[in-house]
Amino acid sequence: MAEIFRGGIMSVDKGQFEAGRSLGFNYIQTMIYIVIPQMFKIVLPTLCNEFIVLLKETSISGYVGIRDLTKAGDLIRGRTFSAFMPLIAVALIYLVVVIVFTKLVRRLERRLRNSDH
């Protein structure tokens, strides 16, 4: 996450820093009012993609010992002796959650892109 933000700050043109300084802003004011809003638009797609990847990888943590959706599906499978229905339900829940987050990210990116024009 820190690398994503660092890369976003580094991608803002140096002239923006100089413009803030010429307006009389100190370093913190330049970062807050000029650089961070531009950086946010740059890193938003990468940040949201990272969030979705972390959401999908929670199924792996279920096998380490943390109870999550996949682990709950395994517990249901063990109690009902139904092999496929709990796993199919878990897969569908993950699919719906990822689709919803992807659409929200797409809408947010579109809104930020339209605000540029």
VMD Tcl script that draws the C-alpha trace (Angstrom):
set ca {
  {0.00 0.00 0.00}
  {2.80 2.38 0.84}
  {4.39 1.77 -2.56}
  {1.11 2.54 -4.29}
  {0.88 5.90 -2.51}
  {4.58 6.63 -3.00}
  {4.27 5.94 -6.71}
  {1.21 8.18 -6.90}
  {3.02 11.05 -5.21}
  {6.06 10.59 -7.43}
  {3.85 10.66 -10.54}
  {2.56 14.16 -9.75}
  {4.59 16.64 -11.75}
  {7.34 18.52 -9.89}
  {5.86 21.75 -11.22}
  {2.85 21.21 -8.96}
  {5.14 21.31 -5.92}
  {6.78 24.45 -7.24}
  {3.39 26.05 -7.93}
  {2.32 25.42 -4.34}
  {5.51 26.89 -3.00}
  {5.13 29.96 -5.24}
  {1.62 30.47 -3.83}
  {3.15 30.66 -0.37}
  {2.14 27.20 0.87}
  {4.51 25.29 3.11}
  {5.30 21.63 2.37}
  {2.33 20.21 4.30}
  {-0.15 22.65 2.75}
  {1.22 21.88 -0.70}
  {0.75 18.18 -0.09}
  {-2.78 18.54 1.34}
  {-4.24 21.03 -1.13}
  {-2.38 20.32 -4.37}
  {-0.56 16.99 -4.49}
  {-2.81 14.55 -2.58}
  {-5.98 15.31 -4.58}
  {-4.07 14.65 -7.82}
  {-2.38 11.59 -6.34}
  {-5.73 10.17 -5.26}
  {-7.06 10.21 -8.83}
  {-3.91 8.47 -10.03}
  {-3.80 5.69 -7.42}
  {-7.53 5.00 -7.16}
  {-7.65 2.21 -9.80}
  {-4.62 0.46 -8.32}
  {-5.89 0.85 -4.78}
  {-9.32 -0.52 -5.61}
  {-7.78 -3.41 -7.53}
  {-5.64 -4.22 -4.49}
  {-8.76 -4.18 -2.31}
  {-10.55 -6.63 -4.61}
  {-7.52 -8.93 -4.73}
  {-7.32 -8.93 -0.92}
  {-11.03 -9.76 -0.77}
  {-10.50 -12.75 -3.04}
  {-7.46 -13.91 -1.09}
  {-9.40 -14.14 2.17}
  {-10.47 -17.61 1.04}
  {-6.83 -18.68 1.35}
  {-6.61 -17.43 4.93}
  {-9.49 -19.75 5.86}
  {-7.19 -22.71 5.52}
  {-4.65 -21.13 7.85}
  {-7.15 -20.98 10.68}
  {-9.10 -17.77 10.39}
  {-12.83 -18.35 10.05}
  {-14.05 -16.74 6.87}
  {-16.60 -17.55 4.21}
  {-14.69 -20.52 2.84}
  {-14.09 -21.99 6.29}
  {-17.79 -21.55 7.11}
  {-18.62 -23.43 3.91}
  {-16.33 -26.25 5.01}
  {-18.05 -26.40 8.41}
  {-21.48 -26.58 6.77}
  {-20.21 -29.28 4.43}
  {-18.96 -31.27 7.41}
  {-22.28 -31.05 9.24}
  {-24.63 -31.66 6.32}
  {-22.44 -34.11 4.37}
  {-23.39 -32.23 1.21}
  {-20.23 -32.00 -0.85}
  {-20.94 -29.36 -3.48}
  {-23.79 -27.08 -2.38}
  {-21.90 -25.19 0.38}
  {-18.89 -24.68 -1.88}
  {-21.06 -23.53 -4.78}
  {-22.87 -21.13 -2.44}
  {-19.55 -19.74 -1.19}
  {-18.29 -19.32 -4.76}
  {-21.47 -17.48 -5.75}
  {-21.23 -15.19 -2.72}
  {-17.62 -14.32 -3.58}
  {-18.62 -13.74 -7.21}
  {-21.46 -11.39 -6.25}
  {-19.31 -9.44 -3.79}
  {-16.48 -9.02 -6.33}
  {-18.91 -7.96 -9.08}
  {-20.54 -5.40 -6.79}
  {-17.18 -3.93 -5.73}
  {-15.96 -3.88 -9.34}
  {-19.05 -1.95 -10.46}
  {-18.66 0.51 -7.58}
  {-15.00 1.06 -8.48}
  {-15.88 1.54 -12.15}
  {-18.56 4.11 -11.22}
  {-16.14 5.96 -8.93}
  {-13.43 6.03 -11.61}
  {-15.93 7.30 -14.19}
  {-17.08 10.05 -11.82}
  {-13.49 11.14 -11.14}
  {-12.66 11.06 -14.85}
  {-15.72 13.21 -15.67}
  {-14.72 15.75 -13.02}
  {-11.47 16.35 -14.91}
  {-13.31 17.77 -17.93}
}
mol new
graphics top color blue
foreach p $ca { graphics top sphere $p radius 0.5 }
foreach p [lrange $ca 0 end-1] q [lrange $ca 1 end] { graphics top cylinder $p $q radius 0.2 }
display resetview
